[in-house]
């Protein structure tokens, strides 16, 4: 005796669990891809530190007094602020 019991339907349950696990892995992978931005800011000769500095300045300007609420208007103002500092939006 091998120690395993052969309950009717046990193989079917095992296959269903395997399919469910694979489905969850696939959906998790797709979800992770959706979190990646499709664009980034670029400015010729600028460093990562300069990008962070300009972003922080624009955020302080755009979101001060708004409680941090993000709206379509605030996003437009944020983009305009970054573009005024010489940055441009580039597709990944």
PDB file of N, CA, C and O in Angstrom:
ATOM      1  N   UNK A   1       0.841  -1.174   0.000  1.00  0.00           N
ATOM      2  CA  UNK A   1       0.000   0.000   0.000  1.00  0.00           C
ATOM      3  C   UNK A   1       0.889   1.241   0.000  1.00  0.00           C
ATOM      4  O   UNK A   1       1.846   1.314   0.771  1.00  0.00           O
ATOM      5  N   UNK A   2       0.588   2.199  -0.841  1.00  0.00           N
ATOM      6  CA  UNK A   2       1.442   3.373  -1.037  1.00  0.00           C
ATOM      7  C   UNK A   2       1.144   4.500  -0.068  1.00  0.00           C
ATOM      8  O   UNK A   2       1.916   5.458  -0.010  1.00  0.00           O
ATOM      9  N   UNK A   3       0.086   4.436   0.681  1.00  0.00           N
ATOM     10  CA  UNK A   3      -0.254   5.506   1.610  1.00  0.00           C
ATOM     11  C   UNK A   3      -1.182   6.528   0.995  1.00  0.00           C
ATOM     12  O   UNK A   3      -1.752   7.350   1.713  1.00  0.00           O
ATOM     13  N   UNK A   4      -1.352   6.500  -0.331  1.00  0.00           N
ATOM     14  CA  UNK A   4      -2.276   7.413  -0.998  1.00  0.00           C
ATOM     15  C   UNK A   4      -3.617   6.730  -1.138  1.00  0.00           C
ATOM     16  O   UNK A   4      -3.699   5.538  -1.432  1.00  0.00           O
ATOM     17  N   UNK A   5      -4.636   7.481  -0.929  1.00  0.00           N
ATOM     18  CA  UNK A   5      -5.972   6.922  -1.128  1.00  0.00           C
ATOM     19  C   UNK A   5      -6.479   7.376  -2.469  1.00  0.00           C
ATOM     20  O   UNK A   5      -6.222   8.502  -2.894  1.00  0.00           O
ATOM     21  N   UNK A   6      -7.188   6.517  -3.126  1.00  0.00           N
ATOM     22  CA  UNK A   6      -7.729   6.845  -4.444  1.00  0.00           C
ATOM     23  C   UNK A   6      -9.216   7.098  -4.305  1.00  0.00           C
ATOM     24  O   UNK A   6     -10.039   6.220  -4.567  1.00  0.00           O
ATOM     25  N   UNK A   7      -9.543   8.292  -3.895  1.00  0.00           N
ATOM     26  CA  UNK A   7     -10.933   8.694  -3.742  1.00  0.00           C
ATOM     27  C   UNK A   7     -11.456   9.077  -5.114  1.00  0.00           C
ATOM     28  O   UNK A   7     -10.793   9.824  -5.833  1.00  0.00           O
ATOM     29  N   UNK A   8     -12.641   8.578  -5.501  1.00  0.00           N
ATOM     30  CA  UNK A   8     -13.208   8.964  -6.805  1.00  0.00           C
ATOM     31  C   UNK A   8     -13.291  10.487  -6.918  1.00  0.00           C
ATOM     32  O   UNK A   8     -13.762  11.159  -6.001  1.00  0.00           O
ATOM     33  N   UNK A   9     -12.845  11.008  -8.016  1.00  0.00           N
ATOM     34  CA  UNK A   9     -12.892  12.449  -8.255  1.00  0.00           C
ATOM     35  C   UNK A   9     -11.679  13.201  -7.741  1.00  0.00           C
ATOM     36  O   UNK A   9     -11.568  14.407  -7.963  1.00  0.00           O
ATOM     37  N   UNK A  10     -10.754  12.512  -7.051  1.00  0.00           N
ATOM     38  CA  UNK A  10      -9.586  13.188  -6.489  1.00  0.00           C
ATOM     39  C   UNK A  10      -8.703  13.773  -7.593  1.00  0.00           C
ATOM     40  O   UNK A  10      -8.179  14.878  -7.451  1.00  0.00           O
ATOM     41  N   UNK A  11      -8.540  13.035  -8.685  1.00  0.00           N
ATOM     42  CA  UNK A  11      -7.738  13.543  -9.801  1.00  0.00           C
ATOM     43  C   UNK A  11      -8.381  14.775 -10.421  1.00  0.00           C
ATOM     44  O   UNK A  11      -7.698  15.729 -10.794  1.00  0.00           O
ATOM     45  N   UNK A  12      -9.693  14.738 -10.524  1.00  0.00           N
ATOM     46  CA  UNK A  12     -10.414  15.877 -11.093  1.00  0.00           C
ATOM     47  C   UNK A  12     -10.217  17.115 -10.222  1.00  0.00           C
ATOM     48  O   UNK A  12      -9.993  18.210 -10.738  1.00  0.00           O
ATOM     49  N   UNK A  13     -10.297  16.944  -8.920  1.00  0.00           N
ATOM     50  CA  UNK A  13     -10.094  18.063  -7.983  1.00  0.00           C
ATOM     51  C   UNK A  13      -8.668  18.588  -8.111  1.00  0.00           C
ATOM     52  O   UNK A  13      -8.444  19.798  -8.107  1.00  0.00           O
ATOM     53  N   UNK A  14      -7.704  17.674  -8.225  1.00  0.00           N
ATOM     54  CA  UNK A  14      -6.300  18.073  -8.363  1.00  0.00           C
ATOM     55  C   UNK A  14      -6.099  18.885  -9.647  1.00  0.00           C
ATOM     56  O   UNK A  14      -5.410  19.905  -9.629  1.00  0.00           O
ATOM     57  N   UNK A  15      -6.697  18.440 -10.763  1.00  0.00           N
ATOM     58  CA  UNK A  15      -6.590  19.175 -12.030  1.00  0.00           C
ATOM     59  C   UNK A  15      -7.231  20.556 -11.917  1.00  0.00           C
ATOM     60  O   UNK A  15      -6.695  21.536 -12.434  1.00  0.00           O
ATOM     61  N   UNK A  16      -8.368  20.632 -11.247  1.00  0.00           N
ATOM     62  CA  UNK A  16      -9.052  21.920 -11.082  1.00  0.00           C
ATOM     63  C   UNK A  16      -8.194  22.877 -10.244  1.00  0.00           C
ATOM     64  O   UNK A  16      -8.106  24.065 -10.557  1.00  0.00           O
ATOM     65  N   UNK A  17      -7.566  22.365  -9.187  1.00  0.00           N
ATOM     66  CA  UNK A  17      -6.696  23.212  -8.358  1.00  0.00           C
ATOM     67  C   UNK A  17      -5.510  23.714  -9.170  1.00  0.00           C
ATOM     68  O   UNK A  17      -5.112  24.873  -9.052  1.00  0.00           O
ATOM     69  N   UNK A  18      -4.946  22.831  -9.998  1.00  0.00           N
ATOM     70  CA  UNK A  18      -3.798  23.213 -10.814  1.00  0.00           C
ATOM     71  C   UNK A  18      -4.206  24.300 -11.811  1.00  0.00           C
ATOM     72  O   UNK A  18      -3.477  25.275 -11.997  1.00  0.00           O
ATOM     73  N   UNK A  19      -5.365  24.138 -12.450  1.00  0.00           N
ATOM     74  CA  UNK A  19      -5.854  25.154 -13.399  1.00  0.00           C
ATOM     75  C   UNK A  19      -6.104  26.481 -12.695  1.00  0.00           C
ATOM     76  O   UNK A  19      -5.781  27.543 -13.228  1.00  0.00           O
ATOM     77  N   UNK A  20      -6.670  26.420 -11.514  1.00  0.00           N
ATOM     78  CA  UNK A  20      -6.935  27.639 -10.749  1.00  0.00           C
ATOM     79  C   UNK A  20      -5.631  28.338 -10.397  1.00  0.00           C
ATOM     80  O   UNK A  20      -5.523  29.558 -10.521  1.00  0.00           O
ATOM     81  N   UNK A  21      -4.643  27.571  -9.961  1.00  0.00           N
ATOM     82  CA  UNK A  21      -3.342  28.147  -9.611  1.00  0.00           C
ATOM     83  C   UNK A  21      -2.706  28.808 -10.830  1.00  0.00           C
ATOM     84  O   UNK A  21      -2.215  29.932 -10.736  1.00  0.00           O
ATOM     85  N   UNK A  22      -2.710  28.127 -11.965  1.00  0.00           N
ATOM     86  CA  UNK A  22      -2.138  28.696 -13.186  1.00  0.00           C
ATOM     87  C   UNK A  22      -2.884  29.957 -13.620  1.00  0.00           C
ATOM     88  O   UNK A  22      -2.270  30.928 -14.062  1.00  0.00           O
ATOM     89  N   UNK A  23      -4.197  29.934 -13.492  1.00  0.00           N
ATOM     90  CA  UNK A  23      -5.002  31.108 -13.834  1.00  0.00           C
ATOM     91  C   UNK A  23      -4.647  32.292 -12.935  1.00  0.00           C
ATOM     92  O   UNK A  23      -4.509  33.418 -13.414  1.00  0.00           O
ATOM     93  N   UNK A  24      -4.500  32.041 -11.643  1.00  0.00           N
ATOM     94  CA  UNK A  24      -4.137  33.116 -10.713  1.00  0.00           C
ATOM     95  C   UNK A  24      -2.757  33.674 -11.017  1.00  0.00           C
ATOM     96  O   UNK A  24      -2.550  34.885 -10.936  1.00  0.00           O
ATOM     97  N   UNK A  25      -1.819  32.818 -11.361  1.00  0.00           N
ATOM     98  CA  UNK A  25      -0.473  33.276 -11.723  1.00  0.00           C
ATOM     99  C   UNK A  25      -0.531  34.147 -12.977  1.00  0.00           C
ATOM    100  O   UNK A  25       0.100  35.202 -13.033  1.00  0.00           O
ATOM    101  N   UNK A  26      -1.284  33.709 -13.974  1.00  0.00           N
ATOM    102  CA  UNK A  26      -1.418  34.474 -15.211  1.00  0.00           C
ATOM    103  C   UNK A  26      -2.048  35.838 -14.964  1.00  0.00           C
ATOM    104  O   UNK A  26      -1.564  36.850 -15.470  1.00  0.00           O
ATOM    105  N   UNK A  27      -3.126  35.865 -14.187  1.00  0.00           N
ATOM    106  CA  UNK A  27      -3.804  37.137 -13.895  1.00  0.00           C
ATOM    107  C   UNK A  27      -2.908  38.073 -13.086  1.00  0.00           C
ATOM    108  O   UNK A  27      -2.919  39.285 -13.304  1.00  0.00           O
ATOM    109  N   UNK A  28      -2.138  37.520 -12.160  1.00  0.00           N
ATOM    110  CA  UNK A  28      -1.215  38.342 -11.376  1.00  0.00           C
ATOM    111  C   UNK A  28      -0.155  38.956 -12.274  1.00  0.00           C
ATOM    112  O   UNK A  28       0.201  40.123 -12.107  1.00  0.00           O
ATOM    113  N   UNK A  29       0.353  38.180 -13.225  1.00  0.00           N
ATOM    114  CA  UNK A  29       1.360  38.685 -14.153  1.00  0.00           C
ATOM    115  C   UNK A  29       0.797  39.801 -15.017  1.00  0.00           C
ATOM    116  O   UNK A  29       1.453  40.821 -15.229  1.00  0.00           O
ATOM    117  N   UNK A  30      -0.407  39.612 -15.510  1.00  0.00           N
ATOM    118  CA  UNK A  30      -1.031  40.652 -16.329  1.00  0.00           C
ATOM    119  C   UNK A  30      -1.288  41.910 -15.512  1.00  0.00           C
ATOM    120  O   UNK A  30      -1.110  43.022 -16.007  1.00  0.00           O
ATOM    121  N   UNK A  31      -1.702  41.738 -14.279  1.00  0.00           N
ATOM    122  CA  UNK A  31      -1.938  42.883 -13.403  1.00  0.00           C
ATOM    123  C   UNK A  31      -0.673  43.668 -13.137  1.00  0.00           C
ATOM    124  O   UNK A  31      -0.699  44.898 -13.085  1.00  0.00           O
ATOM    125  N   UNK A  32       0.436  42.965 -12.970  1.00  0.00           N
ATOM    126  CA  UNK A  32       1.715  43.640 -12.728  1.00  0.00           C
ATOM    127  C   UNK A  32       2.117  44.466 -13.941  1.00  0.00           C
ATOM    128  O   UNK A  32       2.655  45.563 -13.787  1.00  0.00           O
ATOM    129  N   UNK A  33       1.866  43.964 -15.138  1.00  0.00           N
ATOM    130  CA  UNK A  33       2.185  44.719 -16.354  1.00  0.00           C
ATOM    131  C   UNK A  33       1.351  45.993 -16.441  1.00  0.00           C
ATOM    132  O   UNK A  33       1.829  47.021 -16.920  1.00  0.00           O
ATOM    133  N   UNK A  34       0.130  45.926 -15.989  1.00  0.00           N
ATOM    134  CA  UNK A  34      -0.748  47.095 -16.049  1.00  0.00           C
ATOM    135  C   UNK A  34      -0.259  48.203 -15.128  1.00  0.00           C
ATOM    136  O   UNK A  34      -0.605  49.366 -15.335  1.00  0.00           O
ATOM    137  N   UNK A  35       0.530  47.874 -14.124  1.00  0.00           N
ATOM    138  CA  UNK A  35       1.028  48.864 -13.185  1.00  0.00           C
ATOM    139  C   UNK A  35       2.221  49.641 -13.740  1.00  0.00           C
ATOM    140  O   UNK A  35       2.558  50.709 -13.228  1.00  0.00           O
ATOM    141  N   UNK A  36       2.855  49.116 -14.775  1.00  0.00           N
ATOM    142  CA  UNK A  36       4.002  49.793 -15.358  1.00  0.00           C
ATOM    143  C   UNK A  36       3.525  50.989 -16.174  1.00  0.00           C
ATOM    144  O   UNK A  36       2.594  50.864 -16.969  1.00  0.00           O
ATOM    145  N   UNK A  37       4.154  52.148 -15.983  1.00  0.00           N
ATOM    146  CA  UNK A  37       3.722  53.316 -16.757  1.00  0.00           C
ATOM    147  C   UNK A  37       4.062  53.135 -18.231  1.00  0.00           C
ATOM    148  O   UNK A  37       5.036  52.465 -18.573  1.00  0.00           O
ATOM    149  N   UNK A  38       3.258  53.734 -19.098  1.00  0.00           N
ATOM    150  CA  UNK A  38       3.489  53.621 -20.535  1.00  0.00           C
ATOM    151  C   UNK A  38       4.320  54.794 -21.064  1.00  0.00           C
ATOM    152  O   UNK A  38       4.576  54.875 -22.266  1.00  0.00           O
ATOM    153  N   UNK A  39       4.741  55.697 -20.183  1.00  0.00           N
ATOM    154  CA  UNK A  39       5.520  56.865 -20.584  1.00  0.00           C
ATOM    155  C   UNK A  39       6.420  57.304 -19.432  1.00  0.00           C
ATOM    156  O   UNK A  39       6.295  56.821 -18.306  1.00  0.00           O
ATOM    157  N   UNK A  40       7.330  58.233 -19.738  1.00  0.00           N
ATOM    158  CA  UNK A  40       8.209  58.813 -18.713  1.00  0.00           C
ATOM    159  C   UNK A  40       8.591  60.234 -19.150  1.00  0.00           C
ATOM    160  O   UNK A  40       8.401  60.627 -20.301  1.00  0.00           O
ATOM    161  N   UNK A  41       9.133  60.983 -18.193  1.00  0.00           N
ATOM    162  CA  UNK A  41       9.588  62.340 -18.492  1.00  0.00           C
ATOM    163  C   UNK A  41      11.029  62.295 -18.970  1.00  0.00           C
ATOM    164  O   UNK A  41      11.838  61.522 -18.456  1.00  0.00           O
ATOM    165  N   UNK A  42      11.351  63.136 -19.968  1.00  0.00           N
ATOM    166  CA  UNK A  42      12.724  63.268 -20.465  1.00  0.00           C
ATOM    167  C   UNK A  42      13.069  64.731 -20.631  1.00  0.00           C
ATOM    168  O   UNK A  42      12.232  65.554 -21.001  1.00  0.00           O
ATOM    169  N   UNK A  43      14.342  65.036 -20.343  1.00  0.00           N
ATOM    170  CA  UNK A  43      14.876  66.381 -20.572  1.00  0.00           C
ATOM    171  C   UNK A  43      16.345  66.190 -20.923  1.00  0.00           C
ATOM    172  O   UNK A  43      17.094  65.617 -20.132  1.00  0.00           O
ATOM    173  N   UNK A  44      16.769  66.654 -22.086  1.00  0.00           N
ATOM    174  CA  UNK A  44      18.153  66.436 -22.510  1.00  0.00           C
ATOM    175  C   UNK A  44      19.156  66.909 -21.454  1.00  0.00           C
ATOM    176  O   UNK A  44      19.112  68.052 -20.998  1.00  0.00           O
ATOM    177  N   UNK A  45      20.058  66.003 -21.078  1.00  0.00           N
ATOM    178  CA  UNK A  45      21.122  66.327 -20.135  1.00  0.00           C
ATOM    179  C   UNK A  45      20.727  66.342 -18.671  1.00  0.00           C
ATOM    180  O   UNK A  45      21.579  66.561 -17.810  1.00  0.00           O
ATOM    181  N   UNK A  46      19.455  66.114 -18.366  1.00  0.00           N
ATOM    182  CA  UNK A  46      18.992  66.181 -16.976  1.00  0.00           C
ATOM    183  C   UNK A  46      19.229  64.851 -16.260  1.00  0.00           C
ATOM    184  O   UNK A  46      19.190  63.781 -16.867  1.00  0.00           O
ATOM    185  N   UNK A  47      19.474  64.950 -14.966  1.00  0.00           N
ATOM    186  CA  UNK A  47      19.707  63.761 -14.138  1.00  0.00           C
ATOM    187  C   UNK A  47      18.399  63.321 -13.469  1.00  0.00           C
ATOM    188  O   UNK A  47      17.392  64.028 -13.505  1.00  0.00           O
ATOM    189  N   UNK A  48      18.446  62.151 -12.870  1.00  0.00           N
ATOM    190  CA  UNK A  48      17.297  61.633 -12.125  1.00  0.00           C
ATOM    191  C   UNK A  48      16.973  62.574 -10.962  1.00  0.00           C
ATOM    192  O   UNK A  48      15.806  62.788 -10.633  1.00  0.00           O
ATOM    193  N   UNK A  49      18.012  63.130 -10.349  1.00  0.00           N
ATOM    194  CA  UNK A  49      17.818  64.055  -9.224  1.00  0.00           C
ATOM    195  C   UNK A  49      17.100  65.325  -9.678  1.00  0.00           C
ATOM    196  O   UNK A  49      16.244  65.850  -8.966  1.00  0.00           O
ATOM    197  N   UNK A  50      17.456  65.814 -10.872  1.00  0.00           N
ATOM    198  CA  UNK A  50      16.786  67.004 -11.410  1.00  0.00           C
ATOM    199  C   UNK A  50      15.313  66.712 -11.702  1.00  0.00           C
ATOM    200  O   UNK A  50      14.447  67.553 -11.461  1.00  0.00           O
ATOM    201  N   UNK A  51      15.039  65.524 -12.218  1.00  0.00           N
ATOM    202  CA  UNK A  51      13.652  65.127 -12.464  1.00  0.00           C
ATOM    203  C   UNK A  51      12.872  65.127 -11.152  1.00  0.00           C
ATOM    204  O   UNK A  51      11.781  65.693 -11.077  1.00  0.00           O
ATOM    205  N   UNK A  52      13.424  64.501 -10.130  1.00  0.00           N
ATOM    206  CA  UNK A  52      12.744  64.454  -8.830  1.00  0.00           C
ATOM    207  C   UNK A  52      12.542  65.850  -8.253  1.00  0.00           C
ATOM    208  O   UNK A  52      11.486  66.140  -7.692  1.00  0.00           O
ATOM    209  N   UNK A  53      13.543  66.713  -8.384  1.00  0.00           N
ATOM    210  CA  UNK A  53      13.445  68.081  -7.871  1.00  0.00           C
ATOM    211  C   UNK A  53      12.325  68.842  -8.579  1.00  0.00           C
ATOM    212  O   UNK A  53      11.495  69.481  -7.933  1.00  0.00           O
ATOM    213  N   UNK A  54      12.308  68.766  -9.924  1.00  0.00           N
ATOM    214  CA  UNK A  54      11.282  69.478 -10.684  1.00  0.00           C
ATOM    215  C   UNK A  54       9.889  68.903 -10.415  1.00  0.00           C
ATOM    216  O   UNK A  54       8.921  69.654 -10.293  1.00  0.00           O
ATOM    217  N   UNK A  55       9.787  67.580 -10.323  1.00  0.00           N
ATOM    218  CA  UNK A  55       8.495  66.976 -10.002  1.00  0.00           C
ATOM    219  C   UNK A  55       8.002  67.440  -8.637  1.00  0.00           C
ATOM    220  O   UNK A  55       6.827  67.772  -8.481  1.00  0.00           O
ATOM    221  N   UNK A  56       8.883  67.464  -7.658  1.00  0.00           N
ATOM    222  CA  UNK A  56       8.481  67.908  -6.314  1.00  0.00           C
ATOM    223  C   UNK A  56       8.048  69.367  -6.319  1.00  0.00           C
ATOM    224  O   UNK A  56       7.083  69.726  -5.644  1.00  0.00           O
ATOM    225  N   UNK A  57       8.748  70.213  -7.072  1.00  0.00           N
ATOM    226  CA  UNK A  57       8.351  71.621  -7.159  1.00  0.00           C
ATOM    227  C   UNK A  57       6.970  71.759  -7.807  1.00  0.00           C
ATOM    228  O   UNK A  57       6.125  72.518  -7.332  1.00  0.00           O
ATOM    229  N   UNK A  58       6.755  71.022  -8.886  1.00  0.00           N
ATOM    230  CA  UNK A  58       5.457  71.093  -9.575  1.00  0.00           C
ATOM    231  C   UNK A  58       4.342  70.547  -8.695  1.00  0.00           C
ATOM    232  O   UNK A  58       3.251  71.116  -8.651  1.00  0.00           O
ATOM    233  N   UNK A  59       4.605  69.461  -8.001  1.00  0.00           N
ATOM    234  CA  UNK A  59       3.586  68.896  -7.104  1.00  0.00           C
ATOM    235  C   UNK A  59       3.229  69.888  -6.010  1.00  0.00           C
ATOM    236  O   UNK A  59       2.055  70.056  -5.679  1.00  0.00           O
ATOM    237  N   UNK A  60       4.238  70.546  -5.446  1.00  0.00           N
ATOM    238  CA  UNK A  60       3.980  71.528  -4.385  1.00  0.00           C
ATOM    239  C   UNK A  60       3.134  72.676  -4.921  1.00  0.00           C
ATOM    240  O   UNK A  60       2.235  73.170  -4.240  1.00  0.00           O
ATOM    241  N   UNK A  61       3.431  73.096  -6.153  1.00  0.00           N
ATOM    242  CA  UNK A  61       2.696  74.202  -6.763  1.00  0.00           C
ATOM    243  C   UNK A  61       1.257  73.786  -7.105  1.00  0.00           C
ATOM    244  O   UNK A  61       0.311  74.518  -6.812  1.00  0.00           O
ATOM    245  N   UNK A  62       1.101  72.628  -7.715  1.00  0.00           N
ATOM    246  CA  UNK A  62      -0.207  72.186  -8.214  1.00  0.00           C
ATOM    247  C   UNK A  62      -1.130  71.713  -7.101  1.00  0.00           C
ATOM    248  O   UNK A  62      -2.326  72.003  -7.110  1.00  0.00           O
ATOM    249  N   UNK A  63      -0.570  70.985  -6.147  1.00  0.00           N
ATOM    250  CA  UNK A  63      -1.422  70.336  -5.151  1.00  0.00           C
ATOM    251  C   UNK A  63      -1.508  71.075  -3.812  1.00  0.00           C
ATOM    252  O   UNK A  63      -2.211  70.620  -2.909  1.00  0.00           O
ATOM    253  N   UNK A  64      -0.812  72.199  -3.666  1.00  0.00           N
ATOM    254  CA  UNK A  64      -0.901  72.917  -2.389  1.00  0.00           C
ATOM    255  C   UNK A  64      -2.326  73.435  -2.200  1.00  0.00           C
ATOM    256  O   UNK A  64      -2.900  74.050  -3.099  1.00  0.00           O
ATOM    257  N   UNK A  65      -2.874  73.183  -1.042  1.00  0.00           N
ATOM    258  CA  UNK A  65      -4.218  73.625  -0.724  1.00  0.00           C
ATOM    259  C   UNK A  65      -5.328  72.754  -1.290  1.00  0.00           C
ATOM    260  O   UNK A  65      -6.507  73.046  -1.087  1.00  0.00           O
ATOM    261  N   UNK A  66      -4.964  71.683  -2.000  1.00  0.00           N
ATOM    262  CA  UNK A  66      -5.993  70.820  -2.586  1.00  0.00           C
ATOM    263  C   UNK A  66      -6.233  69.568  -1.758  1.00  0.00           C
ATOM    264  O   UNK A  66      -7.093  68.753  -2.091  1.00  0.00           O
ATOM    265  N   UNK A  67      -5.478  69.415  -0.689  1.00  0.00           N
ATOM    266  CA  UNK A  67      -5.596  68.197   0.108  1.00  0.00           C
ATOM    267  C   UNK A  67      -5.020  66.989  -0.607  1.00  0.00           C
ATOM    268  O   UNK A  67      -5.246  65.856  -0.182  1.00  0.00           O
ATOM    269  N   UNK A  68      -4.273  67.212  -1.695  1.00  0.00           N
ATOM    270  CA  UNK A  68      -3.664  66.125  -2.436  1.00  0.00           C
ATOM    271  C   UNK A  68      -4.599  65.433  -3.407  1.00  0.00           C
ATOM    272  O   UNK A  68      -4.243  64.412  -3.995  1.00  0.00           O
ATOM    273  N   UNK A  69      -5.814  65.991  -3.582  1.00  0.00           N
ATOM    274  CA  UNK A  69      -6.762  65.378  -4.514  1.00  0.00           C
ATOM    275  C   UNK A  69      -6.246  65.481  -5.939  1.00  0.00           C
ATOM    276  O   UNK A  69      -5.820  66.548  -6.382  1.00  0.00           O
ATOM    277  N   UNK A  70      -6.288  64.355  -6.658  1.00  0.00           N
ATOM    278  CA  UNK A  70      -5.852  64.324  -8.055  1.00  0.00           C
ATOM    279  C   UNK A  70      -7.089  64.359  -8.942  1.00  0.00           C
ATOM    280  O   UNK A  70      -7.963  63.497  -8.854  1.00  0.00           O
ATOM    281  N   UNK A  71      -7.141  65.364  -9.787  1.00  0.00           N
ATOM    282  CA  UNK A  71      -8.249  65.523 -10.731  1.00  0.00           C
ATOM    283  C   UNK A  71      -7.670  65.651 -12.140  1.00  0.00           C
ATOM    284  O   UNK A  71      -6.459  65.792 -12.305  1.00  0.00           O
ATOM    285  N   UNK A  72      -8.522  65.604 -13.138  1.00  0.00           N
ATOM    286  CA  UNK A  72      -8.042  65.806 -14.512  1.00  0.00           C
ATOM    287  C   UNK A  72      -7.366  67.167 -14.651  1.00  0.00           C
ATOM    288  O   UNK A  72      -6.341  67.299 -15.319  1.00  0.00           O
ATOM    289  N   UNK A  73      -7.956  68.174 -14.011  1.00  0.00           N
ATOM    290  CA  UNK A  73      -7.386  69.524 -14.075  1.00  0.00           C
ATOM    291  C   UNK A  73      -6.008  69.572 -13.418  1.00  0.00           C
ATOM    292  O   UNK A  73      -5.089  70.179 -13.969  1.00  0.00           O
ATOM    293  N   UNK A  74      -5.849  68.948 -12.257  1.00  0.00           N
ATOM    294  CA  UNK A  74      -4.545  68.985 -11.582  1.00  0.00           C
ATOM    295  C   UNK A  74      -3.493  68.218 -12.378  1.00  0.00           C
ATOM    296  O   UNK A  74      -2.324  68.602 -12.382  1.00  0.00           O
ATOM    297  N   UNK A  75      -3.889  67.151 -13.043  1.00  0.00           N
ATOM    298  CA  UNK A  75      -2.942  66.410 -13.894  1.00  0.00           C
ATOM    299  C   UNK A  75      -2.508  67.293 -15.064  1.00  0.00           C
ATOM    300  O   UNK A  75      -1.324  67.333 -15.400  1.00  0.00           O
ATOM    301  N   UNK A  76      -3.453  67.997 -15.686  1.00  0.00           N
ATOM    302  CA  UNK A  76      -3.103  68.917 -16.777  1.00  0.00           C
ATOM    303  C   UNK A  76      -2.145  70.002 -16.286  1.00  0.00           C
ATOM    304  O   UNK A  76      -1.182  70.342 -16.973  1.00  0.00           O
ATOM    305  N   UNK A  77      -2.412  70.540 -15.101  1.00  0.00           N
ATOM    306  CA  UNK A  77      -1.542  71.582 -14.545  1.00  0.00           C
ATOM    307  C   UNK A  77      -0.156  71.026 -14.218  1.00  0.00           C
ATOM    308  O   UNK A  77       0.848  71.714 -14.405  1.00  0.00           O
ATOM    309  N   UNK A  78      -0.096  69.784 -13.730  1.00  0.00           N
ATOM    310  CA  UNK A  78       1.182  69.137 -13.428  1.00  0.00           C
ATOM    311  C   UNK A  78       1.993  68.961 -14.717  1.00  0.00           C
ATOM    312  O   UNK A  78       3.188  69.255 -14.748  1.00  0.00           O
ATOM    313  N   UNK A  79       1.338  68.480 -15.778  1.00  0.00           N
ATOM    314  CA  UNK A  79       2.025  68.310 -17.058  1.00  0.00           C
ATOM    315  C   UNK A  79       2.526  69.649 -17.585  1.00  0.00           C
ATOM    316  O   UNK A  79       3.654  69.747 -18.068  1.00  0.00           O
ATOM    317  N   UNK A  80       1.692  70.677 -17.492  1.00  0.00           N
ATOM    318  CA  UNK A  80       2.079  72.004 -17.972  1.00  0.00           C
ATOM    319  C   UNK A  80       3.279  72.530 -17.191  1.00  0.00           C
ATOM    320  O   UNK A  80       4.181  73.140 -17.765  1.00  0.00           O
ATOM    321  N   UNK A  81       3.287  72.294 -15.894  1.00  0.00           N
ATOM    322  CA  UNK A  81       4.409  72.742 -15.055  1.00  0.00           C
ATOM    323  C   UNK A  81       5.704  72.042 -15.470  1.00  0.00           C
ATOM    324  O   UNK A  81       6.746  72.684 -15.602  1.00  0.00           O
ATOM    325  N   UNK A  82       5.635  70.734 -15.674  1.00  0.00           N
ATOM    326  CA  UNK A  82       6.831  69.986 -16.068  1.00  0.00           C
ATOM    327  C   UNK A  82       7.306  70.418 -17.455  1.00  0.00           C
ATOM    328  O   UNK A  82       8.508  70.546 -17.687  1.00  0.00           O
ATOM    329  N   UNK A  83       6.375  70.640 -18.368  1.00  0.00           N
ATOM    330  CA  UNK A  83       6.757  71.075 -19.705  1.00  0.00           C
ATOM    331  C   UNK A  83       7.380  72.468 -19.667  1.00  0.00           C
ATOM    332  O   UNK A  83       8.301  72.752 -20.433  1.00  0.00           O
ATOM    333  N   UNK A  84       6.891  73.335 -18.789  1.00  0.00           N
ATOM    334  CA  UNK A  84       7.463  74.678 -18.649  1.00  0.00           C
ATOM    335  C   UNK A  84       8.902  74.616 -18.134  1.00  0.00           C
ATOM    336  O   UNK A  84       9.685  75.537 -18.365  1.00  0.00           O
ATOM    337  N   UNK A  85       9.251  73.533 -17.437  1.00  0.00           N
ATOM    338  CA  UNK A  85      10.612  73.345 -16.932  1.00  0.00           C
ATOM    339  C   UNK A  85      11.503  72.616 -17.942  1.00  0.00           C
ATOM    340  O   UNK A  85      12.654  72.294 -17.646  1.00  0.00           O
ATOM    341  N   UNK A  86      10.955  72.359 -19.147  1.00  0.00           N
ATOM    342  CA  UNK A  86      11.756  71.747 -20.211  1.00  0.00           C
ATOM    343  C   UNK A  86      11.607  70.243 -20.357  1.00  0.00           C
ATOM    344  O   UNK A  86      12.287  69.639 -21.187  1.00  0.00           O
ATOM    345  N   UNK A  87      10.745  69.633 -19.582  1.00  0.00           N
ATOM    346  CA  UNK A  87      10.532  68.183 -19.664  1.00  0.00           C
ATOM    347  C   UNK A  87       9.500  67.879 -20.731  1.00  0.00           C
ATOM    348  O   UNK A  87       8.612  68.686 -21.007  1.00  0.00           O
ATOM    349  N   UNK A  88       9.629  66.696 -21.330  1.00  0.00           N
ATOM    350  CA  UNK A  88       8.616  66.249 -22.281  1.00  0.00           C
ATOM    351  C   UNK A  88       8.253  64.814 -21.976  1.00  0.00           C
ATOM    352  O   UNK A  88       9.079  64.017 -21.530  1.00  0.00           O
ATOM    353  N   UNK A  89       7.007  64.511 -22.229  1.00  0.00           N
ATOM    354  CA  UNK A  89       6.463  63.176 -21.991  1.00  0.00           C
ATOM    355  C   UNK A  89       6.849  62.284 -23.170  1.00  0.00           C
ATOM    356  O   UNK A  89       6.582  62.626 -24.322  1.00  0.00           O
ATOM    357  N   UNK A  90       7.490  61.115 -22.877  1.00  0.00           N
ATOM    358  CA  UNK A  90       7.964  60.204 -23.902  1.00  0.00           C
ATOM    359  C   UNK A  90       7.418  58.811 -23.642  1.00  0.00           C
ATOM    360  O   UNK A  90       7.472  58.319 -22.515  1.00  0.00           O
ATOM    361  N   UNK A  91       6.886  58.166 -24.692  1.00  0.00           N
ATOM    362  CA  UNK A  91       6.400  56.796 -24.565  1.00  0.00           C
ATOM    363  C   UNK A  91       7.544  55.844 -24.248  1.00  0.00           C
ATOM    364  O   UNK A  91       8.665  56.023 -24.725  1.00  0.00           O
ATOM    365  N   UNK A  92       7.250  54.829 -23.438  1.00  0.00           N
ATOM    366  CA  UNK A  92       8.251  53.797 -23.120  1.00  0.00           C
ATOM    367  C   UNK A  92       8.436  52.861 -24.287  1.00  0.00           C
ATOM    368  O   UNK A  92       9.237  51.928 -24.210  1.00  0.00           O
TER     369      UNK A  92
END
